[in-house]
C-alpha cells in the first residue's frame, strides 16, 4: 500500500533512492502514461497508443513496453534496454502534491514534492541521496523537481491535445493480434490510435490549428511509433 508524505529535509535527511531498473522495484509494467512533449523521445523506442479510463471516460497516451500485464520487455538484469525511460515511470517514487500557503493575506496553492515511503526504491543505505549531509538539496533531488514540473505541465497539455483529437474524431479503437515464433498468441484490446483516413480528410484550417499547437507533430510521432511494435515483437521472441 502506498504511503505518500510531504518530502522534507528533516524527516528524510538520510533517505536515498535506488535507481536500478528491476521488476522488484516496480518496473514490470507493460505501459506507462506519456504526453506530447516527450513523444519525440518516446517514439524512438516504444509504440505510443491511447487508453480510456473506464471510470472517468478520460483518454490518455501510453508508451507500450510489452504485450501483457506485468511484462516489460526492456528490463534485463538491472538495466533498461533503451536510452530513454518515459518520465512518469522515471519519477518513481516521487509525485507532485499541493499545499496551501498564504502570501500577503491571500491563500495560494503551491506544488510540492511528495514521496511514497512504501516504495521498494526508498532506502537509507544505498542509492542517490536527496539531501547533502549539512543541508540543501542534492542535484538528484533538483532534477526530480524539474522532472515533476515537466510531467505536471505535460499532462495538462496532453488533455488539451486529446480533447482536440476527440473533437475532430481522430481517435479509433483497434485490436492487435500478436503471434510469436513459438506459436503463442496475444490479443491486445482496449487501445486507441490515430484514424489515418480521418486525418487525411481533415481541413486545412484544422491542420493549421493543430500545427500551431505542435499537436500535428505529436500526431505524426504517434503514427511513426507504431513501427516499434515490430521491435517489441522481436524482443518478445528473443526472450522466448
N, C-alpha and C positions, 0 to 999 in steps of 0.2 A: 504494500500500500504506500502511495506517495506521502511524503511529509514535507510540504512546501513551507519554507520560512524565509523571512527577510534576511538577506545576507548582510552581515556587519563584521567589522574588524575586531570586535571584542570576543563575541561568541565563536567566531570562525577563524581566529587568527592562525590556528595550526592546521587548518583544512588544506588538503591537497586534492587534485583531481587526476584520476588515472585516464590517460588519453589513448591507451591501447584500444584497438578495434577488435571486438570479440563478441560472440553470442552471449557470454556470461555478463557482459556489460550492457546488454540490451540492443545490440546492433543486428540481431537476427530478425529484421523486419523486411517485408517484401516490397514496401514502398514507403515514401515519406512525402510530406507536403512540400511543394516548391511554389515559386511565384515568378512573374515575368522578368523581374530584374536579374534573376540568375539563370534564365532559360538558356542563354548563350553558353554558359559553362556546363550546365546540366546536359544539354543535348549532345555534347561531345562524348558522353559516356552512357547515358541512360535514356530509355524511352520516356516521353512525357505524355501522360494521359490525364483525364479528369474523372473525378468521382463525385457522387452526390450523397450528402449527409441525409440519411433517411429520416432523421429526427427533425432537422431544421429545413431541409429542402435546399440547402446552400451547396453549390458546386465548389470544388477546389481542385487545383492542379497537383499532380503527384509525379515523382520520379520513381520509376519501377526498377527493383533490384532482383526480382525473382518471379516465379510463376505460381507460388502458393504461400499460404500463411507460414510465418517463421522461417522463410527461406531467403537468405541474402547471398547471392552467388558471388559477391565481390569480397567476401570475407575469406581470409586464408592465413591461418597461423599468426593471429595478432596484427595483421596488416589489412588495409583496404586496397584492393587491386584496381584503383583508379586514382587519377591525380586530383580529382575534385570530389569532395563529400558535401552534399547539399546542407545548407545552413541549419534547417530545422532539426536535422539529426546531429550535426556537429555541435550544436549549442548545449546538448545534454551534459550535466544535469541542471542547467540554468533555465530560467524563464523570466519573462517580464511580468512585474506586478505594478500595482498603483498604490500610492498612499496620498493622503490629504496633507497639504502644507498651507500655512497662512502667511501671505505676504501683503503688507500694508493693509491689513484688515480684511483681505479677500482670500477666500479659501480656493486653492488650486489643486488640481490633480497632477501628481508628479510620477513619472515612470521610474521604477526601482528594480533592482535585480533580486530575484528570489532563487533559492537553491533547494533542490529535492534531497534532503538529508538521508532519505531511504535508498537513494541510488547506489548501486554497487561501485560506481565510479568515485564516490566520496571516501577519502582515506586520510589518515594522519601520518602515514609512514612512507607513502610513495606517490609519485605524480607531480603535477605542476602546482606550485604554491600560489595562493591567492593574494597573500599579503606579505610584505617584507618583515623580517624579524623585529625591526624597530619602527614599524608602521608604514602605511602607504600601500597603494595597490601595486601589484606586480604588472609587468607588461602583459602577461597572460590574461589577467582579470580585465585590464583595459581593453584588450582585444575582444573579450567576451562581451563587454558592454557595447562595443561598436557592432558586433555581430547581432546582438539582440535588438539594437536600434534598427539595423538594416532589415531584420525579419519583421519588426513591427510595421515599418513603412511599406515593406514588400507585400505583406498580407493585405493591407488596406488597398494598395494599388491593384492587387490580384482580384479583389472583389469588384472593383470598377471594370477591370478587364473582362471578367467573366460575365458581368451584367450586360456588357455590350455584345459578347458572344451570344448570349441568350436572346437579347433584343433582336439581333439580326439572324437568329436561327442558324447559328454556325456550329452548334454542338449536336452530335448524333451519337447514340449508343452503338456499341458493337460487341461482338463476341469473338474472342481469339482462340482458335483451336491449335494446340501445340502437340506435335508428335515427335518424340525423342528417337534417337538411334536405337535404343533398346526396346522400342515398341510401345513404351508407356505414353499415355496421352494426358494432357491437361487442357481444361477449358476455362478460360478467363472470362468472367461475366461481370457486369456492373460498372464497366468503364465506358468513358465517352471520349470522342476525339473530334477533330475539326471536319465538318462536312465540306469536302472539296468542291462538290458541284455547286453548293450554295455560295461558297467563296468566289468561284469563277464567275458567277452571275451577279455579284454584288455591284452596286452603283459606284461610280467614280466619286461621288460625294461621300459615301460611307467609307470607301477606301482612304480618302484623304483624311477623314476624321480619325480612323484607326492609325494611319501613318503619323499623324500629328502627335499622338499619344505614345508612339513607339509600340503600339499593340500589333500593328501589321507585321513587324519583325518578330514579335513573340509568336504570332500565328504560324509564320513560316519556320521558326525554330521548332515549334511543336511538330509540324509535319515532317521536318528533316529528322527529328529524333526517332521517328518510327523505324528507321533503318537499324537502330540499336536493338530492336527485338531479335534480329539475327545474331547479334553479338551475345545477347543473353542466352539464346538457344545454344550457341557454341560453348559457352561456359557451363551450361547445364549438362550437355553431352560429355564434356571433358571431365566433369565430376562424377559421371556415372549415374 
